[in-house]
């Protein structure tokens, strides 16, 4: 190891650090202008300028980028989200619920498409859509179960179900998103066969009954009212 490192012209610190750069071409191009950056009146420091492809400037920027990968039609809605208020509401939720919401925004659902599973499932609740993140935010069976437990009106559109619309029901929407995350993973991780049986016979009453029981059990610890 010592001989190999000694033979390299590049400093060891750079050798260890370089592989974590996601876009090396962007990184090297920014290196080329780093010296110039020290002499120009940038509003951010040269270090921030150099590392911005690796570390987004803030959490809201990262969330916005991830959301638009799946919901490009929401570009105008995401642009006007009051993130400081959203994060304040999120801090008021139980920690587990807040983590479920963050995972939802950042594409953290364990879908077969995301994990490139050999068998690509369709919606576990019988909708004619692939098992990927975006379609579940329009799945009527999933959100009917959420609404049945929370005794609230089902959100009319995706941006509301993501908890990003300012209003009196915004905290409720965030908690409901955490509940939807929990219900999905109850099926994916715990009861995949129940979902497969319901889809095979095209009868979802037993599946809905099971999910309602799960919703009633988990809703209190997720901050649902």
Short mmCIF file of the C-alpha atoms (twelve columns), coordinates in Angstrom:
data_MODEL
# 
_entry.id   MODEL 
# 
loop_
_atom_site.group_PDB 
_atom_site.id 
_atom_site.type_symbol 
_atom_site.label_atom_id 
_atom_site.label_alt_id 
_atom_site.label_comp_id 
_atom_site.label_asym_id 
_atom_site.label_seq_id 
_atom_site.Cartn_x 
_atom_site.Cartn_y 
_atom_site.Cartn_z 
_atom_site.pdbx_PDB_model_num 
ATOM 1   C CA . UNK A 1   0.000   0.000   0.000   1 
ATOM 2   C CA . UNK A 2   2.788   2.421   0.935   1 
ATOM 3   C CA . UNK A 3   4.731   1.737   -2.250  1 
ATOM 4   C CA . UNK A 4   1.631   2.195   -4.373  1 
ATOM 5   C CA . UNK A 5   0.764   5.496   -2.755  1 
ATOM 6   C CA . UNK A 6   4.338   6.710   -2.963  1 
ATOM 7   C CA . UNK A 7   4.385   6.069   -6.704  1 
ATOM 8   C CA . UNK A 8   1.355   8.277   -7.302  1 
ATOM 9   C CA . UNK A 9   1.816   11.932  -8.177  1 
ATOM 10  C CA . UNK A 10  -1.640  12.766  -6.845  1 
ATOM 11  C CA . UNK A 11  -1.810  13.472  -3.096  1 
ATOM 12  C CA . UNK A 12  -3.223  10.658  -1.003  1 
ATOM 13  C CA . UNK A 13  -6.046  12.871  0.259   1 
ATOM 14  C CA . UNK A 14  -7.237  13.371  -3.296  1 
ATOM 15  C CA . UNK A 15  -6.946  9.657   -4.154  1 
ATOM 16  C CA . UNK A 16  -9.210  8.694   -1.274  1 
ATOM 17  C CA . UNK A 17  -11.673 11.506  -1.831  1 
ATOM 18  C CA . UNK A 18  -12.020 11.520  -5.622  1 
ATOM 19  C CA . UNK A 19  -14.061 8.284   -6.070  1 
ATOM 20  C CA . UNK A 20  -17.032 9.698   -4.179  1 
ATOM 21  C CA . UNK A 21  -17.510 12.461  -6.783  1 
ATOM 22  C CA . UNK A 22  -20.644 11.545  -8.791  1 
ATOM 23  C CA . UNK A 23  -19.772 13.559  -11.882 1 
ATOM 24  C CA . UNK A 24  -16.010 13.631  -12.295 1 
ATOM 25  C CA . UNK A 25  -16.121 15.668  -15.498 1 
ATOM 26  C CA . UNK A 26  -18.006 18.434  -13.720 1 
ATOM 27  C CA . UNK A 27  -15.569 18.266  -10.837 1 
ATOM 28  C CA . UNK A 28  -12.485 18.580  -13.038 1 
ATOM 29  C CA . UNK A 29  -13.971 21.470  -14.986 1 
ATOM 30  C CA . UNK A 30  -14.566 23.320  -11.737 1 
ATOM 31  C CA . UNK A 31  -11.033 22.590  -10.620 1 
ATOM 32  C CA . UNK A 32  -9.816  24.377  -13.731 1 
ATOM 33  C CA . UNK A 33  -11.509 27.602  -12.697 1 
ATOM 34  C CA . UNK A 34  -10.837 27.365  -8.966  1 
ATOM 35  C CA . UNK A 35  -7.860  29.729  -9.184  1 
ATOM 36  C CA . UNK A 36  -9.971  32.222  -11.083 1 
ATOM 37  C CA . UNK A 37  -12.752 31.846  -8.528  1 
ATOM 38  C CA . UNK A 38  -10.486 33.298  -5.854  1 
ATOM 39  C CA . UNK A 39  -10.220 36.559  -7.772  1 
ATOM 40  C CA . UNK A 40  -13.836 36.987  -8.858  1 
ATOM 41  C CA . UNK A 41  -16.649 38.505  -6.761  1 
ATOM 42  C CA . UNK A 42  -18.637 35.294  -6.230  1 
ATOM 43  C CA . UNK A 43  -21.515 35.492  -3.788  1 
ATOM 44  C CA . UNK A 44  -20.420 32.122  -2.398  1 
ATOM 45  C CA . UNK A 45  -16.971 30.940  -1.432  1 
ATOM 46  C CA . UNK A 46  -14.816 29.044  -3.967  1 
ATOM 47  C CA . UNK A 47  -15.144 25.942  -1.776  1 
ATOM 48  C CA . UNK A 48  -18.939 26.071  -1.993  1 
ATOM 49  C CA . UNK A 49  -18.684 26.661  -5.735  1 
ATOM 50  C CA . UNK A 50  -16.395 23.646  -6.149  1 
ATOM 51  C CA . UNK A 51  -18.393 21.234  -3.996  1 
ATOM 52  C CA . UNK A 52  -21.906 22.210  -5.090  1 
ATOM 53  C CA . UNK A 53  -22.230 19.229  -7.500  1 
ATOM 54  C CA . UNK A 54  -21.541 16.918  -4.545  1 
ATOM 55  C CA . UNK A 55  -23.384 18.655  -1.721  1 
ATOM 56  C CA . UNK A 56  -26.572 20.532  -2.654  1 
ATOM 57  C CA . UNK A 57  -26.730 23.969  -1.021  1 
ATOM 58  C CA . UNK A 58  -29.707 23.032  1.153   1 
ATOM 59  C CA . UNK A 59  -32.131 20.247  1.959   1 
ATOM 60  C CA . UNK A 60  -35.032 21.949  0.210   1 
ATOM 61  C CA . UNK A 61  -33.054 22.055  -3.056  1 
ATOM 62  C CA . UNK A 62  -32.282 18.331  -2.790  1 
ATOM 63  C CA . UNK A 63  -35.928 17.475  -2.057  1 
ATOM 64  C CA . UNK A 64  -37.142 19.646  -4.921  1 
ATOM 65  C CA . UNK A 65  -34.784 17.964  -7.379  1 
ATOM 66  C CA . UNK A 66  -35.821 14.482  -6.259  1 
ATOM 67  C CA . UNK A 67  -39.524 15.306  -6.456  1 
ATOM 68  C CA . UNK A 68  -39.237 16.681  -9.967  1 
ATOM 69  C CA . UNK A 69  -37.610 13.450  -11.148 1 
ATOM 70  C CA . UNK A 70  -40.941 11.721  -10.467 1 
ATOM 71  C CA . UNK A 71  -43.418 14.601  -10.704 1 
ATOM 72  C CA . UNK A 72  -42.166 16.904  -13.427 1 
ATOM 73  C CA . UNK A 73  -45.670 18.307  -13.801 1 
ATOM 74  C CA . UNK A 74  -45.294 19.817  -10.309 1 
ATOM 75  C CA . UNK A 75  -42.433 22.125  -11.273 1 
ATOM 76  C CA . UNK A 76  -44.478 25.293  -10.704 1 
ATOM 77  C CA . UNK A 77  -45.947 24.007  -7.417  1 
ATOM 78  C CA . UNK A 78  -42.594 22.905  -6.006  1 
ATOM 79  C CA . UNK A 79  -41.047 26.269  -6.887  1 
ATOM 80  C CA . UNK A 80  -43.362 28.127  -4.483  1 
ATOM 81  C CA . UNK A 81  -43.284 25.718  -1.519  1 
ATOM 82  C CA . UNK A 82  -42.718 27.511  1.800   1 
ATOM 83  C CA . UNK A 83  -39.980 25.136  2.933   1 
ATOM 84  C CA . UNK A 84  -39.221 26.845  6.240   1 
ATOM 85  C CA . UNK A 85  -42.852 26.389  7.263   1 
ATOM 86  C CA . UNK A 86  -42.863 22.794  5.987   1 
ATOM 87  C CA . UNK A 87  -39.759 21.925  8.006   1 
ATOM 88  C CA . UNK A 88  -41.251 23.573  11.102  1 
ATOM 89  C CA . UNK A 89  -44.331 21.356  10.766  1 
ATOM 90  C CA . UNK A 90  -42.122 18.341  10.173  1 
ATOM 91  C CA . UNK A 91  -40.245 19.000  13.410  1 
ATOM 92  C CA . UNK A 92  -43.596 18.912  15.194  1 
ATOM 93  C CA . UNK A 93  -44.309 15.351  14.060  1 
ATOM 94  C CA . UNK A 94  -43.008 12.252  15.869  1 
ATOM 95  C CA . UNK A 95  -39.485 11.462  14.692  1 
ATOM 96  C CA . UNK A 96  -40.469 8.238   12.976  1 
ATOM 97  C CA . UNK A 97  -43.227 10.029  11.053  1 
ATOM 98  C CA . UNK A 98  -40.853 12.803  9.999   1 
ATOM 99  C CA . UNK A 99  -38.414 10.197  8.685   1 
ATOM 100 C CA . UNK A 100 -41.201 8.498   6.698   1 
ATOM 101 C CA . UNK A 101 -42.064 11.849  5.117   1 
ATOM 102 C CA . UNK A 102 -38.450 12.624  4.239   1 
ATOM 103 C CA . UNK A 103 -38.005 9.166   2.721   1 
ATOM 104 C CA . UNK A 104 -41.131 9.720   0.647   1 
ATOM 105 C CA . UNK A 105 -39.891 13.047  -0.703  1 
ATOM 106 C CA . UNK A 106 -36.458 11.547  -1.435  1 
ATOM 107 C CA . UNK A 107 -37.760 8.413   -3.214  1 
ATOM 108 C CA . UNK A 108 -37.125 6.138   -0.246  1 
ATOM 109 C CA . UNK A 109 -40.009 3.718   -0.846  1 
ATOM 110 C CA . UNK A 110 -38.712 0.148   -1.322  1 
ATOM 111 C CA . UNK A 111 -40.306 -0.360  -4.715  1 
ATOM 112 C CA . UNK A 112 -39.236 -3.101  -7.095  1 
ATOM 113 C CA . UNK A 113 -38.391 -0.486  -9.741  1 
ATOM 114 C CA . UNK A 114 -36.117 1.417   -7.381  1 
ATOM 115 C CA . UNK A 115 -34.260 -1.742  -6.302  1 
ATOM 116 C CA . UNK A 116 -34.105 -3.159  -9.850  1 
ATOM 117 C CA . UNK A 117 -35.641 -6.410  -8.656  1 
ATOM 118 C CA . UNK A 118 -35.720 -9.357  -11.036 1 
ATOM 119 C CA . UNK A 119 -39.512 -9.441  -10.877 1 
ATOM 120 C CA . UNK A 120 -41.008 -6.050  -11.641 1 
ATOM 121 C CA . UNK A 121 -44.251 -5.904  -9.674  1 
ATOM 122 C CA . UNK A 122 -47.280 -3.801  -10.436 1 
ATOM 123 C CA . UNK A 123 -49.148 -1.749  -7.824  1 
ATOM 124 C CA . UNK A 124 -49.720 -3.945  -4.766  1 
ATOM 125 C CA . UNK A 125 -53.262 -2.665  -4.471  1 
ATOM 126 C CA . UNK A 126 -54.292 -3.750  -7.948  1 
ATOM 127 C CA . UNK A 127 -53.947 -0.540  -9.944  1 
ATOM 128 C CA . UNK A 128 -52.638 -0.929  -13.528 1 
ATOM 129 C CA . UNK A 129 -49.396 0.882   -12.727 1 
ATOM 130 C CA . UNK A 130 -45.823 -0.259  -12.070 1 
ATOM 131 C CA . UNK A 131 -44.484 -0.693  -8.552  1 
ATOM 132 C CA . UNK A 132 -42.701 2.622   -8.493  1 
ATOM 133 C CA . UNK A 133 -42.964 5.689   -6.293  1 
ATOM 134 C CA . UNK A 134 -45.090 8.135   -8.286  1 
ATOM 135 C CA . UNK A 135 -48.233 6.052   -9.051  1 
ATOM 136 C CA . UNK A 136 -48.901 5.365   -5.379  1 
ATOM 137 C CA . UNK A 137 -49.665 9.047   -4.863  1 
ATOM 138 C CA . UNK A 138 -52.683 8.623   -7.117  1 
ATOM 139 C CA . UNK A 139 -53.680 5.115   -5.952  1 
ATOM 140 C CA . UNK A 140 -57.327 5.373   -4.799  1 
ATOM 141 C CA . UNK A 141 -57.261 2.188   -2.705  1 
ATOM 142 C CA . UNK A 142 -54.226 3.352   -0.722  1 
ATOM 143 C CA . UNK A 143 -55.543 6.843   -0.029  1 
ATOM 144 C CA . UNK A 144 -59.063 5.623   0.729   1 
ATOM 145 C CA . UNK A 145 -57.578 3.574   3.575   1 
ATOM 146 C CA . UNK A 146 -55.663 6.630   4.815   1 
ATOM 147 C CA . UNK A 147 -58.803 8.775   4.668   1 
ATOM 148 C CA . UNK A 148 -60.873 6.105   6.447   1 
ATOM 149 C CA . UNK A 149 -58.512 6.183   9.451   1 
ATOM 150 C CA . UNK A 150 -57.950 9.936   9.584   1 
ATOM 151 C CA . UNK A 151 -61.618 10.785  8.998   1 
ATOM 152 C CA . UNK A 152 -60.548 13.438  6.533   1 
ATOM 153 C CA . UNK A 153 -61.337 14.200  2.941   1 
ATOM 154 C CA . UNK A 154 -58.945 12.543  0.528   1 
ATOM 155 C CA . UNK A 155 -56.510 15.111  -0.902  1 
ATOM 156 C CA . UNK A 156 -57.453 16.162  -4.394  1 
ATOM 157 C CA . UNK A 157 -54.006 16.206  -5.981  1 
ATOM 158 C CA . UNK A 158 -50.439 15.003  -5.633  1 
ATOM 159 C CA . UNK A 159 -48.905 18.190  -4.258  1 
ATOM 160 C CA . UNK A 160 -51.424 18.126  -1.388  1 
ATOM 161 C CA . UNK A 161 -50.778 14.439  -0.678  1 
ATOM 162 C CA . UNK A 162 -47.067 15.262  -0.479  1 
ATOM 163 C CA . UNK A 163 -47.888 17.742  2.302   1 
ATOM 164 C CA . UNK A 164 -46.519 20.746  0.437   1 
ATOM 165 C CA . UNK A 165 -49.608 22.963  0.132   1 
ATOM 166 C CA . UNK A 166 -49.799 25.755  2.670   1 
ATOM 167 C CA . UNK A 167 -52.962 25.644  4.745   1 
ATOM 168 C CA . UNK A 168 -54.731 24.466  7.872   1 
ATOM 169 C CA . UNK A 169 -54.543 20.804  6.802   1 
ATOM 170 C CA . UNK A 170 -50.857 20.757  5.928   1 
ATOM 171 C CA . UNK A 171 -49.694 19.060  9.135   1 
ATOM 172 C CA . UNK A 172 -52.432 16.478  8.671   1 
ATOM 173 C CA . UNK A 173 -51.254 15.869  5.109   1 
ATOM 174 C CA . UNK A 174 -47.681 15.246  6.287   1 
ATOM 175 C CA . UNK A 175 -48.851 12.728  8.891   1 
ATOM 176 C CA . UNK A 176 -51.053 11.046  6.278   1 
ATOM 177 C CA . UNK A 177 -48.073 10.733  3.939   1 
ATOM 178 C CA . UNK A 178 -46.174 8.966   6.728   1 
ATOM 179 C CA . UNK A 179 -49.149 6.633   7.145   1 
ATOM 180 C CA . UNK A 180 -49.247 5.888   3.399   1 
ATOM 181 C CA . UNK A 181 -45.515 5.067   3.545   1 
ATOM 182 C CA . UNK A 182 -46.177 2.665   6.430   1 
ATOM 183 C CA . UNK A 183 -49.087 0.952   4.679   1 
ATOM 184 C CA . UNK A 184 -47.071 0.386   1.517   1 
ATOM 185 C CA . UNK A 185 -44.214 -1.234  3.393   1 
ATOM 186 C CA . UNK A 186 -46.617 -3.363  5.411   1 
ATOM 187 C CA . UNK A 187 -47.603 -4.945  2.089   1 
ATOM 188 C CA . UNK A 188 -44.201 -5.010  0.441   1 
ATOM 189 C CA . UNK A 189 -42.255 -6.391  3.385   1 
ATOM 190 C CA . UNK A 190 -44.855 -8.166  5.483   1 
ATOM 191 C CA . UNK A 191 -47.794 -9.318  3.342   1 
ATOM 192 C CA . UNK A 192 -46.770 -9.634  -0.275  1 
ATOM 193 C CA . UNK A 193 -48.713 -12.867 -0.680  1 
ATOM 194 C CA . UNK A 194 -51.923 -11.234 0.536   1 
ATOM 195 C CA . UNK A 195 -51.535 -8.589  -2.138  1 
ATOM 196 C CA . UNK A 196 -50.819 -11.209 -4.821  1 
ATOM 197 C CA . UNK A 197 -53.914 -13.218 -3.831  1 
ATOM 198 C CA . UNK A 198 -56.147 -10.130 -3.947  1 
ATOM 199 C CA . UNK A 199 -54.871 -9.182  -7.390  1 
ATOM 200 C CA . UNK A 200 -55.255 -12.749 -8.670  1 
ATOM 201 C CA . UNK A 201 -58.923 -13.033 -7.710  1 
ATOM 202 C CA . UNK A 202 -59.641 -9.307  -8.231  1 
ATOM 203 C CA . UNK A 203 -61.162 -9.006  -4.771  1 
ATOM 204 C CA . UNK A 204 -59.664 -6.393  -2.447  1 
ATOM 205 C CA . UNK A 205 -62.067 -6.408  0.518   1 
ATOM 206 C CA . UNK A 206 -59.815 -8.557  2.728   1 
ATOM 207 C CA . UNK A 207 -56.754 -6.535  1.743   1 
ATOM 208 C CA . UNK A 208 -58.513 -3.254  2.540   1 
ATOM 209 C CA . UNK A 209 -59.679 -4.643  5.893   1 
ATOM 210 C CA . UNK A 210 -56.118 -5.645  6.775   1 
ATOM 211 C CA . UNK A 211 -54.695 -2.265  5.785   1 
ATOM 212 C CA . UNK A 212 -57.341 -0.441  7.822   1 
ATOM 213 C CA . UNK A 213 -56.334 -2.478  10.862  1 
ATOM 214 C CA . UNK A 214 -52.689 -1.564  10.237  1 
ATOM 215 C CA . UNK A 215 -53.641 2.091   9.802   1 
ATOM 216 C CA . UNK A 216 -55.533 2.176   13.097  1 
ATOM 217 C CA . UNK A 217 -52.585 0.543   14.866  1 
ATOM 218 C CA . UNK A 218 -49.890 2.849   13.484  1 
ATOM 219 C CA . UNK A 219 -51.691 6.176   13.063  1 
ATOM 220 C CA . UNK A 220 -51.310 7.401   16.676  1 
ATOM 221 C CA . UNK A 221 -47.523 7.045   16.704  1 
ATOM 222 C CA . UNK A 222 -47.318 8.832   13.354  1 
ATOM 223 C CA . UNK A 223 -49.150 11.892  14.633  1 
ATOM 224 C CA . UNK A 224 -52.389 11.269  12.727  1 
ATOM 225 C CA . UNK A 225 -55.448 12.806  14.363  1 
# 
